[in-house]
Amino acid sequence: MQSKADTELVRRQNRGLVLEALRRSGPLARVELGRETGLSPATISAITADLLSENIIETAAIDDRAERPLGRGRPRVALSLNPEAAYVLGVKVSLNAVTLILSDYAGHLRDRTRVPIPTMGPQAVNFVPSLIETIRDFIKTKEIADGQISEIPIAVPGVVDTTTGRLLWSPTIATEVGPVPVPVSEALGIAASMTNDVNMMARALNSRDPVRFSGTFGVIFIAYGVGMGLYVNGQLFSGAFGSGAEFGHANHMPGGALCRCGRRGCVEAYVADYAIYRSVENLPPDAPPADIDPDAETMRRLEERARGGEARVREAYHQAGLALGYGVSRLIALINPSRVAFTGRGVAAFDLMEEGFKIGLREGLVAELSRMTEIEVFSAEDGLVDAGILAGALQRLDRELFAGTDHRPVTPSRPPRQIQPGRVDAPSQ
């Protein structure tokens, strides 16, 4: 029995390797699959024959990357994932709206639809029933067959308890909505999960560039709030209850400015849009963040004033940089990440924060340690959350569903539908 179990485990691992290679680099000829996975030609032949018979993969036209034999003879057949093997429906929650993001198994984006649903105020108690009906209507409208959607991953801004599916705190959705993934799953008969949206940014970076963004790294989001997605030893970190890596709500100044979370002195209370605007306008440090909501144009004008030399505005950005620098110094001291990336609308002003950031980093950390971590600043990229939601779910399908042989039957691929160009896990341009 032990020998049989070991054989099944190896087989599952090898099938997972083949599927992951096709997702990462496909279409591929069998010989290329062998090089990508390190598996023998005999093992590759056996696995791909099974996957073809199960309709999980399909033959594909040879493109310029696929190999052709030297001299005469038929070209080798390239293999790719069957787009119709499964679908994933991601849900991104924002203020009073959700965005539904549909992907096929091959990673093609099939649809993205934004639907207004109250997330704050008296009507927020109806959020979960409204979300269920919205998803049900979407599936019906898109004529997706029963069982074709394998997972519904939900991303929300805020702190999520993954053990109960409850939202502990969020700047955009009331906690009174109660548990989300379990009612969604029970109503629709589809597995559902919920996580912090910044975690999905980290997932997207790992999926797009697994060489640079692997091991231990963090991505810090700066805009209306401050959040962090964190990988530790190659795994997305979420803490024992799903609320780990709350970088923005770590304390920077005990008893300091009021944060959106209700506590005082958080990193976010000095770095987020509302915090900088509050400082520039000389509003009291306990002015409620909910009453301060500067839009992108307001923040752009503040940045212009700072670059124009206005001392009070420059000081606000300097203090924001200090808070970031001290926060990142603690992060580096604790987990020694290979890199920390910044993204979000707020990075447009990173040059204004940079001097303060370097001071905070230098004063908060031994210089030798800080030099071991590479700091990167990306342009604001809204697509990171979308890509991360879908990439994580597709990887789970590879490893947990189709890597086994006891999955549900997959119907043969139908003629391709009209799809939007691009892959959800394709490298950013």
C-alpha positions, 0 to 999 in steps of 0.5 A: 500500500505504501509503495502504491501511495508513493507511486501516486504521489510521484505521478501527481507531482510529475503531472503538476510539473508538466502543467506548470511548464505549459502554463509558464512557457507553452505551447511546447514540444515534448522534447522542450517539456522534458528540458523544462521539467527535467523529466525523462522522455518516457515519463513525458510521453506517458503523462502527456498521453494521459493529459491529452486523453483527459482533454486537459491539454491539446495539440497546438500549431507549432509557432516560432518557439517550438522546435522542428526536427532537423532535415526532413520529416514531420515537425514535432507536435506542440502541446498547450493547455486546453482553454475549455478545461475549466474557468476561473471567475475572480471578484475584485471588491472596491468601494460600492462596486465589484469587478468580475474577471473571467479567465479560461484554463489557458490563462486567456482573459475572457471578460471583465465586468464592473457592477455597482453593489453597495459596500458601505452604508445601510445597504451594505448588509445586503452585500453577500446576497447581492454578490451571489445574484450578480455572479449567478446572472453573470454566469447565465449571461455568459452561457457557462455550463454547470461545473465549468467554473472551478473557483471563485477567488475574491480579493478585498482591501483590508484584513481578512480572517481566512479561518472564518471568511470574515472581514476584520477591517476594510477601508471600502467595505463594512465588516457588517457584511459578515462571512463572504466565501462560505455563503457564496460557495454554498449558494453557487456550488463553486469553491470560493476563497477571500484574501487581501487584494495586495496579496494578489499583487505579490502573487502577480509579480511572482507569476510574471517573473518567478526568477526575480520575484521568488524566495522572500520579497515584499510589494508595498502598495501606496495610495488611499491606504498602505498595504503589503503583499509578502512572500516568504521562502517562496510561499505567499504569507498570510499569517495564522489567521490570514491577517499577516503582513499588515505593513501599513498598520504597523506603528510608526509613531506611538500616540501619533496621527489618526489612521483610517483603521482607528488607531494612532501612529500607523505607517499609513497615517503618514504615507497615504493620500489622506495623511499627506493632504491632512498635513499639507492643509494643517488639519489636526492629526486626529481629523477623521480619515473618512472625512478626507478623500483627496482625488488623484488630481488633488494629489497631482497638484500637491506633487507639483507644489512640492516640486515647485519648492513649497516648504510645507508640502515638501515636509509632508512628503519628507515625513511620509518617506521617513515613515516608509524608511523606518517601516522597511528597515524593520521589515528587512531586519525581521525577514531579510527579503531579497527585494521590496517593490513599491506600487500604487498611485502614491509612487508617482511622488516617490522622488519626493519621499526618497530623501526621507526614506533613505534617512529612515532606512539608514537610521533604522537598520545596519547599513550592511543589511540594507544593502542586501535588499534591492528596492524597486519602484514600479509605476502604478499598475491596476492590473496587478490585482486582477492578474494575481487573483487569476494566476493564483487560482489557475496555479491551484487548478494545476497543482490540486485538481488536474495534477490528480487523475480523479478530477471531474471529466473534461469535455473536448475543446470547442471552437475558440470563442472571441476573447480579449487579447493577452494572458492574465499571467503574461509579463507586463509591458 
